[in-house]
Amino acid sequence: MNLPELHIEQWVAQSDILKKDLSLALLHLNHANEEDYGYYARSYIRTYAAYIEGSIWLYKQLIIRAEYQWHKSLPLASQLFLHEYDWKVASNGALRDKSKSIPTLDNIRAFFKLMQVLFPELVVDLSGEGWQSILAFNKKRNSIMHPTKSDALVVTSKDLEQLKQGVLWFEKVTRGLLVLIKNKIQDEINQKNETT
């Protein structure tokens, strides 16, 4: 599938929207009165989910749509993961591609593992406090999206404090990844200029 090239400036603008949404959700939560606190806390968690999942999607798009096509050196399964594609055989025998839904934690783990293949210097700690916070976020998000207990929709200040560490961890790792991507792009440009 040929996709239009995605320039880093376009990507940064989209990424900034997700970050701004998360900041605004936190701002509204911090200024919420007691009556509205629960609503804004749940809204913050939903926005947090959009930030994490949207950021991963944007990074995937940046990698697969970059002029340099680094992803084509990866195994086919990895390329399908980046595109979020799967396939099936239709009743008439024709092959059809279809969108692949990837659970959030699997998506994060696999994405960073794959980025470490493309960018071996990328450091991703899945054993520390930041990752534990991401696990807590996912659990809380799932309880809000699929409430099965009477307290599933309750978000405490302790919950929110724990979730902050996940945002900081995610931003640190993705900032490091963005630097590596920009450096690799610059290296590609330099090599291209040397050969011309």
N, C-alpha and C positions, 0 to 999 in steps of 0.2 A: 504494500500500500504506500503510495507516495503522498506524503503530508507536506504542506508548505513549511518552509524553514521558519523556525522560531528564533527570533533575535533575543539576545540576553536582555536588552532594554525592555522589550515587551514582557518578558518573563518577570523581570524585577517589578514592573508596574502591577502585574497580577498578584504577585506574591505580597506586595505592599498592601493591597486591598485586604487580603486575608489577615495580615498582621494588624491592620487598623481596626478591622471588625473585632478581633480578639481584645484589643486595647479598649475599644468603646464598650464592649460587653462588660469588661472588668470595671471600667469607670462607672457605668450605670449600676452595677452591683454594689460598688463601694458607696454610692449615694442613695441606695434604695432605703425606703423606710421599712419598718418591721413588717408591715402588712404585705409589701411587694417583694420582700427579700427572697422568698422561695422561688418566685417566678424568675427573678433576675439571676439567681444562682443556677437554676436549670438552663436558662438561656445562655449563661456563660459556658456551661458544659457542652451544650449543643454547638456553640460557636467554637469552642476548643476543638471539638471533633471535626468541624469544617476546616479549621486551621491545619490540623495535623493531616487529615486525609487529602485536603486540597493541596497542601504543600507537597506531599508525596506525589500526587498526580502531576503537579506542575514540574517537579524535578524529572519525572519520567518523560514528560513531553519535551523538556529541554534536552534531555539525552537523546531521545529518538528523532527529534526534529532538527538537531544541530547539524550544521553543514558537514561536520567531520565524520558523522555516522559511526562513532565508536562502538555503539551497541552491536553492530554487525559482526564484530569479532567474538561475540558471546554465543554460547550454545543456543539452539533454537528455543528451548524451553524458557531460557532467560529473556530472549527477545519477546516471546509471547507474554511473559509476565510484565515486561515494560509496557507493552501495548494493551495489556489487560484483555487479551483475546484467548478464546478457546475455540474448538471446532467440533462439528458434529456431522454425521452423515444423514442427509435427508432421506425421506421414504423413497425417493426416486434414484437414490444413490449419489446424488450430487453432494459435494463437500460444501459446508456452510461455516463461515466464521461467526462467532457470537461473542458478546461481551462477557467477560469473566468477572464475577464478584469475588473479591478477596477480603476475608475478615481483616479488620484493622490491625491487630497485632501481628498476624502473619504477613501482612503487607509491609509493615514497618520493618520487621526482622529481615524479610527477604530483600527488601529494597536496600537496606544498609549493607547487607551481606554482598549483594550484587555490586553496589557502588565500591566496596572494598576490592572487588575484582578489577574494576575499571580504574580505581584510584587507590592503590595499595597503601598509600600513606594516610588514608582516612582512618581516624581512631573512633571506634564506636564501642562504648562500654555498656553491655547488656546485663551487668551484674550489680551496678551501683544504685544509689538513691534515685537518680534521675529516671532510670528505666523502671524502678519500682513504682515511681510516681505515674509513669505512663500506664503501667498495669492497673494501678488504682483508678486512674481516669477511665480506662476502658471498662472496668467493672462498674463504676458509677454511671457512666454513659449508658451501658447496657441495662442497668436497673431502671433508669429513667425512660429509656425507649421501650422497654418490655417489663413494666412493673408487675411483679407477682406477689409482693409483700406490701403491707400497709405503709411501711416506712420507705419504700423504694423511691419515692419522689422527694424525700427529705435530703437536703444537701446542707451539711453542717459547716461551720467555719473551719473545723479541723480538716474536713474533706477538701475544702478549697485551698487551705494552706499546703496540704500535701500535693495538690495538683500543680501548684506553682513551680515546684521543682522539676516537673516533667516538661513544662514549657521552656524553662531555662536550659535543660538538658537537650531538648529537641533543637532549640535555636543555636546552641553551641555546636552541635554536630552538623546541622545544615549550613551554618555559616562557614564551618571548615570545609564542607563539601563545595560550597559555592566558590570559595577561594581556589580550590583545586581545579574546578571546572574552568574558571577564568584563566588560571595559569596554563592549563592544557590548551585552551583556545589560543592563547598568546603564543605558546610553543608551536602550534600548528601554523599560525600566521607567519611566525619567524622562519619556519622551515620552508614554507611556500615562497617567501620573499627571497630566501637564499638560493632557491632553485631557479628563480626567474631572473 
